[in-house]
Amino acid sequence: MPPRSRRAAEAADRFDAEAAVDELYGVAPGDFVARRQELAAAARTAGDAAAVRQLKALRKPTLAAWAGNQFVRAHPAEAEQFARLGRDLRRAFEEVDQEAVRELTSQQWRLISAVARQVAEVAAGHGQALAEPVRRDVEQTLRAVAADQEAAQQWLSGRLDRALVPSLGLPAAAPAGRRKKKAASAPPRGDGRRDEAADREAEERRRRLLDAREALEEARGNLDTSKAAEQTAAGAEADAAAQEERAAASAQEAERDLREAREALDAAAGRHRQAVRETRAAARERKKAEKAAEGAAAAVARIEAG
């Protein structure tokens, strides 16, 4: 392996992509996008291109999915117990154990309600209140976990990005006393196909709704970020304008001082020139006086000699 490729491989080995994904799905919903960018940048610095692609492909979880992730992380034993109940119920259906099905279905209903409350409590502990539509998505996810092994594994990973949808044709929880009685005869085949088509259509609508909610949450987060950036820019603009005004005032004051200094310099130069003229005139008068004194002295000397 060339030295450069070897260094890149060693750097990539130092970046733990799985730990980064776990961390990302543990942060608050509002911090998901920013933290994803930070982790992708760290992976890029480490030279792990695969981790960069993996992190960038991760979707911001809906509030219901995030709340479920936090519950699984905070209460792994309870989460495993709930998933195990689902496995037992599916086994009872496969073995056509009607007594076990009735008992497990009753337990499942009670446990779904209890776990949904715990999920809401965990979310509240993180400062996130779950509205009624979000609580319904939480319960729907729990029903999917109870009905399907693959859904249970996804849920137990603590990395959901959206609410799960129960698979068609699998057992769903119902409270005791509300289970429907067996019909006297099976429904016509055509009705079954229409029901399946309607279920598929409803599931597709729900998936589109989840996508739209996720897009809305991300758009709101981007809007909040843009508003904060705008406020910061407005504050910087106001500061710059104030600095400009102070600089202009300082410049005007400096210009005034410079003008006054030039006027003082001109006045001093004029006084200097005048003093030079007066000095020169005094020097001429001094020379005349010296000559006159010399002449007078010479006259006195001649008189005294005569």
Phi and psi in degrees as GROMACS dihedral restraints (atoms count N, CA, C in turn):
[ dihedral_restraints ]
;  ai    aj    ak    al  type     phi  dphi    fc
    3     4     5     6     1   -56.7    20    10
    4     5     6     7     1   152.6    20    10
    6     7     8     9     1   -54.8    20    10
    7     8     9    10     1   -41.6    20    10
    9    10    11    12     1   -65.8    20    10
   10    11    12    13     1   -42.4    20    10
   12    13    14    15     1   -65.8    20    10
   13    14    15    16     1   -37.5    20    10
   15    16    17    18     1   -64.5    20    10
   16    17    18    19     1   -42.4    20    10
   18    19    20    21     1   -63.3    20    10
   19    20    21    22     1   -40.2    20    10
   21    22    23    24     1   -64.6    20    10
   22    23    24    25     1   -40.5    20    10
   24    25    26    27     1   -65.6    20    10
   25    26    27    28     1   -41.2    20    10
   27    28    29    30     1   -64.5    20    10
   28    29    30    31     1   -40.6    20    10
   30    31    32    33     1   -64.6    20    10
   31    32    33    34     1   -39.5    20    10
   33    34    35    36     1   -65.2    20    10
   34    35    36    37     1   -36.1    20    10
   36    37    38    39     1   -62.4    20    10
   37    38    39    40     1   -27.7    20    10
   39    40    41    42     1   -78.2    20    10
   40    41    42    43     1   -17.0    20    10
   42    43    44    45     1   -93.3    20    10
   43    44    45    46     1   119.7    20    10
   45    46    47    48     1   -92.0    20    10
   46    47    48    49     1    96.5    20    10
   48    49    50    51     1   -65.5    20    10
   49    50    51    52     1   -41.0    20    10
   51    52    53    54     1   -64.2    20    10
   52    53    54    55     1   -41.0    20    10
   54    55    56    57     1   -64.4    20    10
   55    56    57    58     1   -35.9    20    10
   57    58    59    60     1   -65.4    20    10
   58    59    60    61     1   -41.7    20    10
   60    61    62    63     1   -64.7    20    10
   61    62    63    64     1   -43.7    20    10
   63    64    65    66     1   -59.5    20    10
   64    65    66    67     1   -44.0    20    10
   66    67    68    69     1   -62.8    20    10
   67    68    69    70     1   -41.9    20    10
   69    70    71    72     1   -61.7    20    10
   70    71    72    73     1   -41.7    20    10
   72    73    74    75     1   -80.9    20    10
   73    74    75    76     1     4.8    20    10
   75    76    77    78     1  -103.1    20    10
   76    77    78    79     1   -10.6    20    10
   78    79    80    81     1   -80.4    20    10
   79    80    81    82     1   163.7    20    10
   81    82    83    84     1   -63.0    20    10
   82    83    84    85     1   148.9    20    10
   84    85    86    87     1   -54.0    20    10
   85    86    87    88     1   -39.6    20    10
   87    88    89    90     1   -69.8    20    10
   88    89    90    91     1   -16.6    20    10
   90    91    92    93     1   -99.9    20    10
   91    92    93    94     1    -1.4    20    10
   93    94    95    96     1   -61.9    20    10
   94    95    96    97     1   -52.0    20    10
   96    97    98    99     1   -63.1    20    10
   97    98    99   100     1   -46.2    20    10
   99   100   101   102     1   -63.5    20    10
  100   101   102   103     1   -42.9    20    10
  102   103   104   105     1   -68.2    20    10
  103   104   105   106     1   -34.8    20    10
  105   106   107   108     1   -61.2    20    10
  106   107   108   109     1   -41.5    20    10
  108   109   110   111     1   -65.0    20    10
  109   110   111   112     1   -40.7    20    10
  111   112   113   114     1   -64.1    20    10
  112   113   114   115     1   -44.3    20    10
  114   115   116   117     1   -67.7    20    10
  115   116   117   118     1   -38.1    20    10
  117   118   119   120     1   -64.2    20    10
  118   119   120   121     1   -38.8    20    10
  120   121   122   123     1   -65.0    20    10
  121   122   123   124     1   -39.5    20    10
  123   124   125   126     1   -64.5    20    10
  124   125   126   127     1   -40.9    20    10
  126   127   128   129     1   -65.2    20    10
  127   128   129   130     1   -39.1    20    10
  129   130   131   132     1   -64.3    20    10
  130   131   132   133     1   -41.9    20    10
  132   133   134   135     1   -62.9    20    10
  133   134   135   136     1   -36.9    20    10
  135   136   137   138     1   -75.8    20    10
  136   137   138   139     1    -8.0    20    10
  138   139   140   141     1    81.0    20    10
  139   140   141   142     1    18.7    20    10
  141   142   143   144     1   -98.2    20    10
  142   143   144   145     1    86.5    20    10
  144   145   146   147     1   -65.3    20    10
  145   146   147   148     1   -35.5    20    10
  147   148   149   150     1   -64.3    20    10
  148   149   150   151     1   -40.7    20    10
  150   151   152   153     1   -66.4    20    10
  151   152   153   154     1   -36.6    20    10
  153   154   155   156     1   -60.0    20    10
  154   155   156   157     1   -47.5    20    10
  156   157   158   159     1   -63.9    20    10
  157   158   159   160     1   -42.2    20    10
  159   160   161   162     1   -61.4    20    10
  160   161   162   163     1   -45.2    20    10
  162   163   164   165     1   -68.2    20    10
  163   164   165   166     1   -40.8    20    10
  165   166   167   168     1   -66.4    20    10
  166   167   168   169     1   -26.1    20    10
  168   169   170   171     1   -81.7    20    10
  169   170   171   172     1   -12.8    20    10
  171   172   173   174     1   -69.4    20    10
  172   173   174   175     1   137.9    20    10
  174   175   176   177     1   -97.9    20    10
  175   176   177   178     1   145.3    20    10
  177   178   179   180     1   -65.6    20    10
  178   179   180   181     1   127.7    20    10
  180   181   182   183     1   -70.7    20    10
  181   182   183   184     1   146.9    20    10
  183   184   185   186     1   -67.5    20    10
  184   185   186   187     1   166.9    20    10
  186   187   188   189     1   -62.9    20    10
  187   188   189   190     1   -38.7    20    10
  189   190   191   192     1   -64.7    20    10
  190   191   192   193     1   -43.2    20    10
  192   193   194   195     1   -66.2    20    10
  193   194   195   196     1   -43.3    20    10
  195   196   197   198     1   -60.1    20    10
  196   197   198   199     1   -44.0    20    10
  198   199   200   201     1   -62.4    20    10
  199   200   201   202     1   -41.9    20    10
  201   202   203   204     1   -62.8    20    10
  202   203   204   205     1   -40.2    20    10
  204   205   206   207     1   -60.7    20    10
  205   206   207   208     1   -42.4    20    10
  207   208   209   210     1   -67.5    20    10
  208   209   210   211     1   -34.9    20    10
  210   211   212   213     1   -64.7    20    10
  211   212   213   214     1   -46.5    20    10
  213   214   215   216     1   -60.3    20    10
  214   215   216   217     1   -38.7    20    10
  216   217   218   219     1   -71.5    20    10
  217   218   219   220     1   -37.5    20    10
  219   220   221   222     1   -81.5    20    10
  220   221   222   223     1   -30.1    20    10
  222   223   224   225     1  -132.8    20    10
  223   224   225   226     1    66.9    20    10
  225   226   227   228     1   -63.4    20    10
  226   227   228   229     1   -34.9    20    10
  228   229   230   231     1   -65.9    20    10
  229   230   231   232     1   -45.5    20    10
  231   232   233   234     1   -64.0    20    10
  232   233   234   235     1   -38.0    20    10
  234   235   236   237     1   -64.1    20    10
  235   236   237   238     1   -43.5    20    10
  237   238   239   240     1   -65.6    20    10
  238   239   240   241     1   -37.7    20    10
  240   241   242   243     1   -61.6    20    10
  241   242   243   244     1   -43.0    20    10
  243   244   245   246     1   -64.5    20    10
  244   245   246   247     1   -43.3    20    10
  246   247   248   249     1   -64.6    20    10
  247   248   249   250     1   -35.8    20    10
  249   250   251   252     1   -65.8    20    10
  250   251   252   253     1   -36.6    20    10
  252   253   254   255     1   -61.9    20    10
  253   254   255   256     1   -39.6    20    10
  255   256   257   258     1   -62.5    20    10
  256   257   258   259     1   -41.6    20    10
  258   259   260   261     1   -62.4    20    10
  259   260   261   262     1   -42.6    20    10
  261   262   263   264     1   -63.1    20    10
  262   263   264   265     1   -40.1    20    10
  264   265   266   267     1   -66.2    20    10
  265   266   267   268     1   -41.5    20    10
  267   268   269   270     1   -65.1    20    10
  268   269   270   271     1   -37.8    20    10
  270   271   272   273     1   -65.0    20    10
  271   272   273   274     1   -40.5    20    10
  273   274   275   276     1   -63.1    20    10
  274   275   276   277     1   -38.4    20    10
  276   277   278   279     1   -64.1    20    10
  277   278   279   280     1   -42.9    20    10
  279   280   281   282     1   -64.5    20    10
  280   281   282   283     1   -36.0    20    10
  282   283   284   285     1   -88.1    20    10
  283   284   285   286     1    -0.1    20    10
  285   286   287   288     1    54.9    20    10
  286   287   288   289     1    45.3    20    10
  288   289   290   291     1   -94.9    20    10
  289   290   291   292     1    90.5    20    10
  291   292   293   294     1   -61.8    20    10
  292   293   294   295     1   -39.7    20    10
  294   295   296   297     1   -63.5    20    10
  295   296   297   298     1   -45.7    20    10
  297   298   299   300     1   -64.4    20    10
  298   299   300   301     1   -38.4    20    10
  300   301   302   303     1   -60.9    20    10
  301   302   303   304     1   -45.5    20    10
  303   304   305   306     1   -62.5    20    10
  304   305   306   307     1   -45.8    20    10
  306   307   308   309     1   -65.2    20    10
  307   308   309   310     1   -46.1    20    10
  309   310   311   312     1   -68.3    20    10
  310   311   312   313     1   -35.7    20    10
  312   313   314   315     1   -63.6    20    10
  313   314   315   316     1   -41.8    20    10
  315   316   317   318     1   -62.9    20    10
  316   317   318   319     1   -44.6    20    10
  318   319   320   321     1   -62.2    20    10
  319   320   321   322     1   -40.7    20    10
  321   322   323   324     1   -60.7    20    10
  322   323   324   325     1   -44.6    20    10
  324   325   326   327     1   -60.9    20    10
  325   326   327   328     1   -47.2    20    10
  327   328   329   330     1   -63.3    20    10
  328   329   330   331     1   -40.0    20    10
  330   331   332   333     1   -71.4    20    10
  331   332   333   334     1   -36.8    20    10
  333   334   335   336     1   -59.4    20    10
  334   335   336   337     1   -45.2    20    10
  336   337   338   339     1   -62.9    20    10
  337   338   339   340     1   -42.6    20    10
  339   340   341   342     1   -67.5    20    10
  340   341   342   343     1   -44.9    20    10
  342   343   344   345     1   -66.5    20    10
  343   344   345   346     1   -38.8    20    10
  345   346   347   348     1   -60.2    20    10
  346   347   348   349     1   -39.7    20    10
  348   349   350   351     1   -65.1    20    10
  349   350   351   352     1   -40.9    20    10
  351   352   353   354     1   -64.4    20    10
  352   353   354   355     1   -39.5    20    10
  354   355   356   357     1   -59.6    20    10
  355   356   357   358     1   -44.8    20    10
  357   358   359   360     1   -62.8    20    10
  358   359   360   361     1   -38.2    20    10
  360   361   362   363     1   -66.8    20    10
  361   362   363   364     1   -41.7    20    10
  363   364   365   366     1   -62.7    20    10
  364   365   366   367     1   -43.5    20    10
  366   367   368   369     1   -61.9    20    10
  367   368   369   370     1   -42.0    20    10
  369   370   371   372     1   -62.6    20    10
  370   371   372   373     1   -36.0    20    10
  372   373   374   375     1   -63.8    20    10
  373   374   375   376     1   -23.5    20    10
  375   376   377   378     1   -94.1    20    10
  376   377   378   379     1     8.5    20    10
  378   379   380   381     1    82.7    20    10
  379   380   381   382     1    18.0    20    10
  381   382   383   384     1  -119.2    20    10
  382   383   384   385     1   111.7    20    10
  384   385   386   387     1   -84.5    20    10
  385   386   387   388     1   138.4    20    10
  387   388   389   390     1   -99.5    20    10
  388   389   390   391     1   117.6    20    10
  390   391   392   393     1   -71.0    20    10
  391   392   393   394     1   167.9    20    10
  393   394   395   396     1   -58.1    20    10
  394   395   396   397     1   -43.8    20    10
  396   397   398   399     1   -61.1    20    10
  397   398   399   400     1   -36.0    20    10
  399   400   401   402     1   -68.8    20    10
  400   401   402   403     1   -39.8    20    10
  402   403   404   405     1   -61.3    20    10
  403   404   405   406     1   -38.3    20    10
  405   406   407   408     1   -64.2    20    10
  406   407   408   409     1   -38.7    20    10
  408   409   410   411     1   -65.1    20    10
  409   410   411   412     1   -36.5    20    10
  411   412   413   414     1   -62.1    20    10
  412   413   414   415     1   -47.1    20    10
  414   415   416   417     1   -64.8    20    10
  415   416   417   418     1   -37.4    20    10
  417   418   419   420     1   -62.2    20    10
  418   419   420   421     1   -41.8    20    10
  420   421   422   423     1   -61.5    20    10
  421   422   423   424     1   -42.0    20    10
  423   424   425   426     1   -64.7    20    10
  424   425   426   427     1   -37.5    20    10
  426   427   428   429     1   -64.7    20    10
  427   428   429   430     1   -39.1    20    10
  429   430   431   432     1   -64.8    20    10
  430   431   432   433     1   -39.6    20    10
  432   433   434   435     1   -62.9    20    10
  433   434   435   436     1   -41.3    20    10
  435   436   437   438     1   -69.2    20    10
  436   437   438   439     1   -26.6    20    10
  438   439   440   441     1   -94.5    20    10
  439   440   441   442     1   -17.7    20    10
  441   442   443   444     1  -143.3    20    10
  442   443   444   445     1   131.3    20    10
  444   445   446   447     1   -66.2    20    10
  445   446   447   448     1   -41.5    20    10
  447   448   449   450     1   -63.4    20    10
  448   449   450   451     1   -41.5    20    10
  450   451   452   453     1   -62.7    20    10
  451   452   453   454     1   -39.5    20    10
  453   454   455   456     1   -62.5    20    10
  454   455   456   457     1   -41.6    20    10
  456   457   458   459     1   -65.0    20    10
  457   458   459   460     1   -41.2    20    10
  459   460   461   462     1   -60.6    20    10
  460   461   462   463     1   -44.6    20    10
  462   463   464   465     1   -64.4    20    10
  463   464   465   466     1   -44.3    20    10
  465   466   467   468     1   -67.6    20    10
  466   467   468   469     1   -18.4    20    10
  468   469   470   471     1   -70.2    20    10
  469   470   471   472     1   -21.0    20    10
  471   472   473   474     1    70.4    20    10
  472   473   474   475     1    24.3    20    10
  474   475   476   477     1  -127.3    20    10
  475   476   477   478     1    28.3    20    10
  477   478   479   480     1   -65.8    20    10
  478   479   480   481     1   144.3    20    10
  480   481   482   483     1  -114.6    20    10
  481   482   483   484     1    -3.8    20    10
  483   484   485   486     1  -157.7    20    10
  484   485   486   487     1   164.8    20    10
  486   487   488   489     1   -66.8    20    10
  487   488   489   490     1   142.8    20    10
  489   490   491   492     1   -84.3    20    10
  490   491   492   493     1   152.7    20    10
  492   493   494   495     1  -113.6    20    10
  493   494   495   496     1   127.8    20    10
  495   496   497   498     1   -58.1    20    10
  496   497   498   499     1   139.2    20    10
  498   499   500   501     1   -69.0    20    10
  499   500   501   502     1   149.7    20    10
  501   502   503   504     1   -70.4    20    10
  502   503   504   505     1   141.7    20    10
  504   505   506   507     1    82.4    20    10
  505   506   507   508     1     1.8    20    10
  507   508   509   510     1  -101.0    20    10
  508   509   510   511     1   159.9    20    10
  510   511   512   513     1   -62.9    20    10
  511   512   513   514     1   136.4    20    10
  513   514   515   516     1  -118.3    20    10
  514   515   516   517     1   146.6    20    10
  516   517   518   519     1   -72.0    20    10
  517   518   519   520     1   146.3    20    10
  519   520   521   522     1  -147.1    20    10
  520   521   522   523     1   140.5    20    10
  522   523   524   525     1   -65.0    20    10
  523   524   525   526     1   151.0    20    10
  525   526   527   528     1   -56.9    20    10
  526   527   528   529     1   139.1    20    10
  528   529   530   531     1    89.0    20    10
  529   530   531   532     1   -10.8    20    10
  531   532   533   534     1  -111.1    20    10
  532   533   534   535     1     2.4    20    10
  534   535   536   537     1   -69.8    20    10
  535   536   537   538     1   138.3    20    10
  537   538   539   540     1   -73.7    20    10
  538   539   540   541     1   144.1    20    10
  540   541   542   543     1   -73.0    20    10
  541   542   543   544     1   151.5    20    10
  543   544   545   546     1   -64.1    20    10
  544   545   546   547     1   135.0    20    10
  546   547   548   549     1   -69.3    20    10
  547   548   549   550     1   151.6    20    10
  549   550   551   552     1   -64.5    20    10
  550   551   552   553     1   -33.6    20    10
  552   553   554   555     1  -143.8    20    10
  553   554   555   556     1   155.7    20    10
  555   556   557   558     1   -69.5    20    10
  556   557   558   559     1   145.3    20    10
  558   559   560   561     1   -68.0    20    10
  559   560   561   562     1   153.8    20    10
  561   562   563   564     1   -57.5    20    10
  562   563   564   565     1   151.0    20    10
  564   565   566   567     1   -58.3    20    10
  565   566   567   568     1   -38.9    20    10
  567   568   569   570     1   -59.6    20    10
  568   569   570   571     1   -40.8    20    10
  570   571   572   573     1   -63.0    20    10
  571   572   573   574     1   -38.7    20    10
  573   574   575   576     1   -61.0    20    10
  574   575   576   577     1   -44.6    20    10
  576   577   578   579     1   -63.0    20    10
  577   578   579   580     1   -39.9    20    10
  579   580   581   582     1   -65.6    20    10
  580   581   582   583     1   -38.7    20    10
  582   583   584   585     1   -63.2    20    10
  583   584   585   586     1   -43.3    20    10
  585   586   587   588     1   -63.1    20    10
  586   587   588   589     1   -41.8    20    10
  588   589   590   591     1   -62.9    20    10
  589   590   591   592     1   -42.1    20    10
  591   592   593   594     1   -64.7    20    10
  592   593   594   595     1   -38.9    20    10
  594   595   596   597     1   -64.4    20    10
  595   596   597   598     1   -42.9    20    10
  597   598   599   600     1   -62.7    20    10
  598   599   600   601     1   -41.4    20    10
  600   601   602   603     1   -63.9    20    10
  601   602   603   604     1   -42.1    20    10
  603   604   605   606     1   -63.8    20    10
  604   605   606   607     1   -39.9    20    10
  606   607   608   609     1   -64.6    20    10
  607   608   609   610     1   -41.5    20    10
  609   610   611   612     1   -63.8    20    10
  610   611   612   613     1   -40.3    20    10
  612   613   614   615     1   -62.1    20    10
  613   614   615   616     1   -41.6    20    10
  615   616   617   618     1   -64.6    20    10
  616   617   618   619     1   -40.4    20    10
  618   619   620   621     1   -63.4    20    10
  619   620   621   622     1   -41.4    20    10
  621   622   623   624     1   -64.2    20    10
  622   623   624   625     1   -37.9    20    10
  624   625   626   627     1   -64.4    20    10
  625   626   627   628     1   -42.3    20    10
  627   628   629   630     1   -62.3    20    10
  628   629   630   631     1   -42.5    20    10
  630   631   632   633     1   -60.9    20    10
  631   632   633   634     1   -43.3    20    10
  633   634   635   636     1   -65.1    20    10
  634   635   636   637     1   -39.6    20    10
  636   637   638   639     1   -63.6    20    10
  637   638   639   640     1   -42.0    20    10
  639   640   641   642     1   -62.0    20    10
  640   641   642   643     1   -44.5    20    10
  642   643   644   645     1   -62.0    20    10
  643   644   645   646     1   -38.2    20    10
  645   646   647   648     1   -65.0    20    10
  646   647   648   649     1   -44.7    20    10
  648   649   650   651     1   -61.0    20    10
  649   650   651   652     1   -43.3    20    10
  651   652   653   654     1   -66.8    20    10
  652   653   654   655     1   -39.3    20    10
  654   655   656   657     1   -63.9    20    10
  655   656   657   658     1   -40.2    20    10
  657   658   659   660     1   -64.8    20    10
  658   659   660   661     1   -39.7    20    10
  660   661   662   663     1   -62.8    20    10
  661   662   663   664     1   -42.9    20    10
  663   664   665   666     1   -64.4    20    10
  664   665   666   667     1   -36.6    20    10
  666   667   668   669     1   -64.4    20    10
  667   668   669   670     1   -44.4    20    10
  669   670   671   672     1   -61.3    20    10
  670   671   672   673     1   -41.3    20    10
  672   673   674   675     1   -63.3    20    10
  673   674   675   676     1   -42.3    20    10
  675   676   677   678     1   -65.2    20    10
  676   677   678   679     1   -40.4    20    10
  678   679   680   681     1   -62.7    20    10
  679   680   681   682     1   -42.6    20    10
  681   682   683   684     1   -63.9    20    10
  682   683   684   685     1   -41.2    20    10
  684   685   686   687     1   -64.5    20    10
  685   686   687   688     1   -39.3    20    10
  687   688   689   690     1   -64.2    20    10
  688   689   690   691     1   -42.9    20    10
  690   691   692   693     1   -62.9    20    10
  691   692   693   694     1   -41.7    20    10
  693   694   695   696     1   -62.6    20    10
  694   695   696   697     1   -43.6    20    10
  696   697   698   699     1   -65.0    20    10
  697   698   699   700     1   -39.1    20    10
  699   700   701   702     1   -64.0    20    10
  700   701   702   703     1   -41.2    20    10
  702   703   704   705     1   -63.2    20    10
  703   704   705   706     1   -41.8    20    10
  705   706   707   708     1   -64.5    20    10
  706   707   708   709     1   -37.9    20    10
  708   709   710   711     1   -63.9    20    10
  709   710   711   712     1   -43.0    20    10
  711   712   713   714     1   -63.6    20    10
  712   713   714   715     1   -41.7    20    10
  714   715   716   717     1   -62.8    20    10
  715   716   717   718     1   -42.8    20    10
  717   718   719   720     1   -64.3    20    10
  718   719   720   721     1   -39.7    20    10
  720   721   722   723     1   -63.9    20    10
  721   722   723   724     1   -41.7    20    10
  723   724   725   726     1   -64.2    20    10
  724   725   726   727     1   -41.3    20    10
  726   727   728   729     1   -63.6    20    10
  727   728   729   730     1   -38.9    20    10
  729   730   731   732     1   -63.8    20    10
  730   731   732   733     1   -42.0    20    10
  732   733   734   735     1   -63.2    20    10
  733   734   735   736     1   -43.3    20    10
  735   736   737   738     1   -64.1    20    10
  736   737   738   739     1   -39.7    20    10
  738   739   740   741     1   -65.1    20    10
  739   740   741   742     1   -39.9    20    10
  741   742   743   744     1   -64.8    20    10
  742   743   744   745     1   -42.2    20    10
  744   745   746   747     1   -63.2    20    10
  745   746   747   748     1   -41.4    20    10
  747   748   749   750     1   -63.5    20    10
  748   749   750   751     1   -39.6    20    10
  750   751   752   753     1   -64.9    20    10
  751   752   753   754     1   -42.8    20    10
  753   754   755   756     1   -62.4    20    10
  754   755   756   757     1   -42.2    20    10
  756   757   758   759     1   -64.6    20    10
  757   758   759   760     1   -39.6    20    10
  759   760   761   762     1   -65.1    20    10
  760   761   762   763     1   -39.9    20    10
  762   763   764   765     1   -63.5    20    10
  763   764   765   766     1   -41.0    20    10
  765   766   767   768     1   -64.0    20    10
  766   767   768   769     1   -42.7    20    10
  768   769   770   771     1   -63.6    20    10
  769   770   771   772     1   -40.1    20    10
  771   772   773   774     1   -64.0    20    10
  772   773   774   775     1   -42.4    20    10
  774   775   776   777     1   -62.5    20    10
  775   776   777   778     1   -44.3    20    10
  777   778   779   780     1   -64.8    20    10
  778   779   780   781     1   -37.4    20    10
  780   781   782   783     1   -65.6    20    10
  781   782   783   784     1   -39.7    20    10
  783   784   785   786     1   -65.2    20    10
  784   785   786   787     1   -40.1    20    10
  786   787   788   789     1   -64.2    20    10
  787   788   789   790     1   -40.9    20    10
  789   790   791   792     1   -64.7    20    10
  790   791   792   793     1   -38.7    20    10
  792   793   794   795     1   -64.3    20    10
  793   794   795   796     1   -42.5    20    10
  795   796   797   798     1   -62.6    20    10
  796   797   798   799     1   -42.4    20    10
  798   799   800   801     1   -64.3    20    10
  799   800   801   802     1   -41.8    20    10
  801   802   803   804     1   -64.7    20    10
  802   803   804   805     1   -39.7    20    10
  804   805   806   807     1   -63.9    20    10
  805   806   807   808     1   -39.0    20    10
  807   808   809   810     1   -64.0    20    10
  808   809   810   811     1   -43.3    20    10
  810   811   812   813     1   -64.8    20    10
  811   812   813   814     1   -35.5    20    10
  813   814   815   816     1   -64.8    20    10
  814   815   816   817     1   -44.5    20    10
  816   817   818   819     1   -61.9    20    10
  817   818   819   820     1   -40.8    20    10
  819   820   821   822     1   -63.9    20    10
  820   821   822   823     1   -41.4    20    10
  822   823   824   825     1   -64.0    20    10
  823   824   825   826     1   -38.3    20    10
  825   826   827   828     1   -62.4    20    10
  826   827   828   829     1   -44.4    20    10
  828   829   830   831     1   -61.3    20    10
  829   830   831   832     1   -44.3    20    10
  831   832   833   834     1   -66.2    20    10
  832   833   834   835     1   -36.2    20    10
  834   835   836   837     1   -64.4    20    10
  835   836   837   838     1   -43.5    20    10
  837   838   839   840     1   -64.5    20    10
  838   839   840   841     1   -41.2    20    10
  840   841   842   843     1   -64.0    20    10
  841   842   843   844     1   -40.8    20    10
  843   844   845   846     1   -64.7    20    10
  844   845   846   847     1   -36.4    20    10
  846   847   848   849     1   -65.0    20    10
  847   848   849   850     1   -40.5    20    10
  849   850   851   852     1   -63.5    20    10
  850   851   852   853     1   -43.0    20    10
  852   853   854   855     1   -63.6    20    10
  853   854   855   856     1   -37.0    20    10
  855   856   857   858     1   -63.9    20    10
  856   857   858   859     1   -42.5    20    10
  858   859   860   861     1   -63.4    20    10
  859   860   861   862     1   -41.3    20    10
  861   862   863   864     1   -61.1    20    10
  862   863   864   865     1   -42.9    20    10
  864   865   866   867     1   -65.6    20    10
  865   866   867   868     1   -37.3    20    10
  867   868   869   870     1   -63.8    20    10
  868   869   870   871     1   -42.2    20    10
  870   871   872   873     1   -64.7    20    10
  871   872   873   874     1   -41.2    20    10
  873   874   875   876     1   -63.9    20    10
  874   875   876   877     1   -40.1    20    10
  876   877   878   879     1   -65.8    20    10
  877   878   879   880     1   -41.0    20    10
  879   880   881   882     1   -62.6    20    10
  880   881   882   883     1   -40.5    20    10
  882   883   884   885     1   -64.9    20    10
  883   884   885   886     1   -42.2    20    10
  885   886   887   888     1   -66.7    20    10
  886   887   888   889     1   -38.5    20    10
  888   889   890   891     1   -65.0    20    10
  889   890   891   892     1   -38.4    20    10
  891   892   893   894     1   -66.3    20    10
  892   893   894   895     1   -38.0    20    10
  894   895   896   897     1   -65.9    20    10
  895   896   897   898     1   -40.6    20    10
  897   898   899   900     1   -65.3    20    10
  898   899   900   901     1   -39.0    20    10
  900   901   902   903     1   -66.2    20    10
  901   902   903   904     1   -37.3    20    10
  903   904   905   906     1   -68.9    20    10
  904   905   906   907     1   -40.9    20    10
  906   907   908   909     1   -64.4    20    10
  907   908   909   910     1   -44.9    20    10
  909   910   911   912     1   -66.6    20    10
  910   911   912   913     1   -29.4    20    10
  912   913   914   915     1   -77.9    20    10
  913   914   915   916     1   -26.0    20    10
